[in-house]
Amino acid sequence: MEQNCAWCQSATDDGVECSVCDQFFHAACTRLGAVDKWTRKSTERRNTWKCDACASPHAENAKITRLTRLIEGLRSDLTQVVHENTDLKARVTALEQALQDGAGALPPPTTPEAFKHADKIPQYMENEIIKVPHCPMVWDANAENAWQHLRTLLTTPPVLATPDFSRRFQVFTDGSARGVSAILTQNDGNGFHPVAFASRKLSKSEENYSAYELEALAITFAFKKYRIYLEHSEFDLYTDHKALTAISDLAKNGGRMARWITQFMPFRYVAHHIKGKDNTFSDYLSRYPVDAEVKVHPPATPPPCDSLNILHRTGHLRILKDFPDIFIDFDASQMSDPELEPIIKSLRDGSNAHPNYILKRNRLYRVLNNGQHRAVVPSALVDTIIRYYHFSKFGSHWGTQRTFQHIRKYFFWKNMHRSIQSQIRGCEVCQKTKSDRTKPQGHLSSSLDTRVGQTLYLDTTGPLPPSMGYRHILIAVDGFSRFTILVPLTTVTSKSIMNALNTHVFRHYGYWERIVTDNATSFSSHKFTSFIHSTGSRHTFLIPYYPNPNLAERQIQNLKTALRAKCHDDHSKWAHDLYLTQLSLNSAFNESTKFSPVELFFGRPLNTPLNLVWDIPSEQLHLPTTWQTAIANIDAAHKRHAAVYNKRHVNVQYSVGDKVLLKTYIISDKQKGITKKLSPKYWGPFQIVKKISDVSYLLQNCEDAAIHRTAHVSQLKIFRTHRK
């Protein structure tokens, strides 16, 4: 682009700009002479070249003029930059302190060194000031005016403009190796006035972006940051990367640039290229990015506090908006209360009929035994006071005693503790989020088998370390004899369990009358339930999250103990000789039956290699007599266990139609942002529709009748409705 030379006034495109006054000169008219090639050396010479006027002994005046223009440009964004940059904030704080100490009466500097080292000038100007040549200072009227103007700019606080949506917005962006920045401005007739500033640091991956990707990232950042200002009308976009003025042409490159360009499509803008030296504000912010929101400290003298001081009570207003009754005239409510009105009138008449009450500033107070006074709450505001001190964020749903002690510091009404307790007991949030501190509910209630083949309990354990290709173990336990069958599995699926039962259980021992399992998908699938039905057995599910009745759970503990002792030095050998572990479990003495499982199952003990080598015969048992003895032993053990169990539990019975809450079993999920520690303890309410046994019930959700649950009494808690 051709420009007119400031010396010869001829148009040329081969020229150089003065580094001080920014005037354009023909290369042939300068001391550089004609520079045909833009080498690195010639570029450095052009960037530092000064015209004759700026290189003269009177260059200081031009320098100060240039500094003044620079400060005028920085003035509009100084407030935001100072708040967002700790270094600048410290410098401006020092400047303000200097101004308080008399900076307004600064004498003008008499030498370049004095001007350079003036401690009242912000330090970020030193890099410009230090370029003043060492020559005699000539201080004329122009220099004095420039100095006074500079001092005025430094002592006048800048102010951001309020956005005017009837005017066109301008967005200046820049990206550097440290961060990206964006400035939103509007032209108010006196140039671009900043409306907002924003910047952020680059992430580790973004630091690897190329130059044009960083500039495009800055535009993306600006559009997201100022979306509410820009999406309603057309605006101007200024960037110092010329290639991005035609950014839509870069979509053919694909990748992140194509994705960013799709984000630009909803905006209507005109892109302009701006020289880097004219984009100093955005350039500075991108090199000193600020991610965190700046916290402005309150002034030393707080604003006056009155009933409508929103600045002082912003947090309280967020709480009070849910309690509109609080804004009712308290004194007028006392006068309108039928119980309090006679007391107030008698006190105003000077009667001594109510010695426990006094009037202070037309408000009724209760005189306590210790002589302190408490405001008497009218009946219309009792519920509001309780809800404020318990249900609000300020109350935090504390218990009865804490809420009562908090309220009694300021208020009084009759039967205060009882009314607070009644309200809190009916709080649905408290019932769902607080743990039950009472004894566990439900006495011991379990059915006992009287013969072999009556009930078979199934369960699985794993995953375990790979051993011979297996990762899991299927455990089948006879309910009467405790005879255990172990089957290693590669995977836990309905098909693998069905094959294991056919191959290792039903083929050798026949079928059981009832099969008991938990609610795992491998047991509750349609395929498995159909398989159990085809064998003629009844399939019974345990109550969800209540595995106590499952005898296989106890045998799993014994199995883990045996495997831990067997393969503690090599965990990959647990599947080796697993049948020997099964023989060991079935030969072990059982404390409840007083027999080993194999004796009750086969009527004789198992032979071991030691019995065969030493020819030690095993005792043959009379099976009917043995079973009768075992039944008596089981019944006696059950009574002993019930006596201990019932001491630690309370017998609770619910009726059909009662409303209860069901205990939750939530698993933390980082991806969903769910943590077990902050989740409710109960959910519901549910209504009891059927009593299955003394300790188990069928429930129906009160909000969704299609939801049914089977629950143990220990998982329930009575639901109390809120009493008004």
Secondary structure, DSSP 8 states (H G I E B T S, - for coil): --EE-TTT--EESSEEE-TTT--EEEGGGSTT----S--HHHHHHHHH---HHHHSTTHHHHHHHHHHHHHHHHHHHHHHHHHH-HHHHHHHHHHHHHHHTTGGG----SSHHHHHT-TTS-GGGHHHHTTS-SS-----HHHHHHHHHHHHHHTS--------TTS-EEEEEEE-SSEEEEEEEEE-SSSEEEEEEEEEE--TTGGG--HHHHHHHHHHHHHHHTHHHHTTS-EEEEES-GGGGGGGGGGGG-HHHHHHHHHHTT--EEEEE--GGG-HHHHHHHHS---S-------SS-----TT-TTTSHHHHHHHTT-GGGGS-HHHHHHH-TTHHHHHHHHHTT--S-TTEEEETTEEEEE-TTS-EEEE--HHHHHHHHHHHHTSTTTTT--HHHHHHHHTTTEE-TTHHHHHHHHHHT-HHHHHHS---S--B---------STTSEEEEEEE-----BTTB-EEEEEEETTT--EEEEEESS--HHHHHHHIIIIIIHHH---SEEEE-S-HHHHSHHHHHHHHHTT-EEEE--TT--TT-HHHHHHHHHHHHHHHHSSS-GGGTTTTHHHHHHHHHHS--TTTSS-HHHHHHSS----HHHHHHT-------HHHHHHHHHHHHHHHHHHHHHHHHHTSB-----TT-EEEEE-----BTTTTB-GGGS-SEEEEEEEEEE-SSSEEEEEESS-TT-EEEEEGGGEEE------
